[in-house]
């Protein structure tokens, strides 16, 4: 069982036993959830990137992703694809994902996603994407929001943005 699932079940047991959630315990639960979500998301992206690279390395080595873990000043993960980079960082209790296209003297921001925890009526921690309101978990974030970057870098994101713009303005 994943650590995030254990935290969720522990909270369900607490509710079932009628144990009230103190403010200090609620803050601790949120902080634990942030750490676990962030670690799981980074681990998934590392695993997905490595496996993706294994599959394409022989035929298209130039399309392989490079991964760097950061710790200071902010913990995170950087995935590079050519001149494009995706930065997964922890900012307080928000997990922020930015995609940037790097040129010689400049950067062009493509997209930013923010994911935050909230507690529901029984005190369980629920994660959502602030951009679209969807409830998420680390696997959904990796697979739904981030893996297109592994294939196409910022090209996939700019195409997605154009499709969204066309769909929202008929």
N, C-alpha and C positions, 0 to 999 in steps of 0.2 A: 504494500500500500504506500502511495506517495505521501510525503510529509504534509502536503496541503490537504489531502484526504483525511489524514489522521487528525489534523486540527479541526476540520469540519465535523468529524464524528465526535470528537471530544466535546465540542460545543453543543452538539445535539444531545449528548448524554447529560451535560450540565443543565440544559433546559428541561430534559425529561425528569431529572432529579429535583427540579425546582430550586436550583442554586442560583441566586441572583447574580447578575454581572455587575461588579463594581467598576467604577470609572477607571481605576488603575488597571484592572484586569482587561477591560475593553481596549485601552490604549496598548497594552502588551499584546493582545490578540491581533490587533491591526498591525503592529510592528512585526510580529512573527509572520503574519500573512504576507507582508511586503517582502520580507527577506526570502521566504520560501518561493513566492511567485517569481521574483527576480532571478533567483538561482535556477529554478526549473526552466524558465524562459531562455536564459543564457545557455544552459546545458543543452536544451533542445536545438537551439540554433547552431551550436558548435557541432553537435552530432549530425544534424541535417547537412551542414556545410561540408563536413568531412566525407560523408557518404556520397553526396552529390559530386564532390571533387574526385573521389575514387572512380565513379562511373564515367566521368567525361575526360579524365586526365590524359588518357592515351590518345584520344582523338582530337580534343580541343583544350590543350593545356592553358592556353591564353584565357579561357573562360572560367578557370578555377577561381574560387574565392579565397581570400586570405583573411585570417581571423586574429584579432589581438584583444586580449583582456586587459582592462585598465583598472587601476585601483585608486589613484590619487589624481586630481583632487576629488574625483567622483568615480565610484565603481561603475563598471560597464563593460560593454563589448562593442568592438568595431569590426564590421565585416566590409572588406574592400572587394570591389569587382571592377577591374580596370580603373577608370578615373572616378568611379562612384563609391560612396561609402554610406553605410547604414550604421548609426550610432544608437545603441541601446543603453540608456543611463537611468540611474536612480536619483531622483530629485525629491528629497523629503519622502513622502509616501506615494509619489507619482512615479510611474515607470514611463519614461519618454522615449519614443523611437523617432529619430530624424533620418531622413535620406537626403544626401547632399551630392551634387555633382561638382567635382573639383577641377578647376582649370589652373593654368600656371599661376596667375595672380589673384584668383577670385574663387568663390564658391557660390553655387546656385542651389538654394534650398528647394526641394521638391515637395516633401510632405512631412508632416509631423503627426504622430499619434500619441495620445496620452491615455494611460490606463490607471485607474484609481480604485481603491477598496472603499466599500461602504458597509455598514452593518444593517441587516434587515431587522424586522420586528422581533425576532427571537435571538438576535445578537450574532447571527452567523455572518461571516465576512463574504460579501459578494463583490466581484470585480467587474468593472464596466469600462468600455471604451468611451472616453469623454467626447470623441468626435462624432460618433453615431449612436451612442446610447446602448450598444449591444452588450449583453452579459458575456463575459469571456473567462477563459482559464489559460494557463500558459500554452497548452497545446493548440487551442483555437487561435491565439495570437500568432504563434509561429506559423501555423498552416494557412490561416485565412489572411492575415495582414502582412506577413513578412516574407514568405517563401518565394513570391514572384521576384523579389530582389535577387535571390540566389541565381535565377535563370537569366534575367535581363537587366539587372541593375536598375538605374533610374528610368531607363526606357520604358519598362513595364509600368512604372508609377505614372509617368507623364501620359501614357496611353490611357490608363485607368482614369486619370483626372479629366482628360478630354471626353471620354465616354460618359462620365458622370455629369459633366457640364452640358453635353448634348442632350442627355436623358432628362435633366432637370429644366432645360429651356427648350421645349419643342418648337 
